[in-house]
Amino acid sequence: MIEPFTITQEDSDVTQTDTTADALQDLFVYRVPIGTTIILRPDDVLCSYMVETDASAAQSTGQVKLEHRDDAGEGKTPLLGPMQYASFVGEFKDEDKLQHLDITEEKRVYAQEYIALQSKNPSPYTDKDLSYFELRCHRER
């Protein structure tokens, strides 16, 4: 059965890591649990609000990237970006401002594969405990 699904930083299958300054690095990584397939469609969206370690909003010139990785974490396929953080403006509601995935056809992310949200902030680094996101997609179980 395919159903709408939202992945957030609160999901138990998400690992979180602070980033260092001025490098595109993993902030949140979701590993698809056994018995589940994530289905990504061109009209699915990523919402994000990034915060620096000093509790201020991430700089608009920072970057965000979303990618799919194989179960070894090596084969990487871009899903969105990299694009400037200013494109997100912390928007979670206005459909006209949400960032749709950069894919032209449905993509399946299978059990034990990864979806990684990366962040690059000029200085200081992005704080995993203060930042949050939503990837609005679908799942099949």
Stockholm file with secondary structure:
# STOCKHOLM 1.0

chainA/1-141         MIEPFTITQEDSDVTQTDTTADALQDLFVYRVPIGTTIILRPDDVLCSYMVETDASAAQSTGQVKLEHRDDAGEGKTPLLGPMQYASFVGEFKDEDKLQHLDITEEKRVYAQEYIALQSKNPSPYTDKDLSYFELRCHRER
#=GR chainA/1-141 SS CEEEEEEETTSTTEEECCCCTTSCEEEEEEECCTTCEEEECTTCEEEEECBBTTSSBCCTTCEEEEEEECTTSCSEEEEEEEEEGGGTTTCSSCTTTSEECSCSSCEEECTTCEEEEEEECSSSCBCTTTCEEEEEEEEEC
#=GC SS_cons         CEEEEEEETTSTTEEECCCCTTSCEEEEEEECCTTCEEEECTTCEEEEECBBTTSSBCCTTCEEEEEEECTTSCSEEEEEEEEEGGGTTTCSSCTTTSEECSCSSCEEECTTCEEEEEEECSSSCBCTTTCEEEEEEEEEC
//
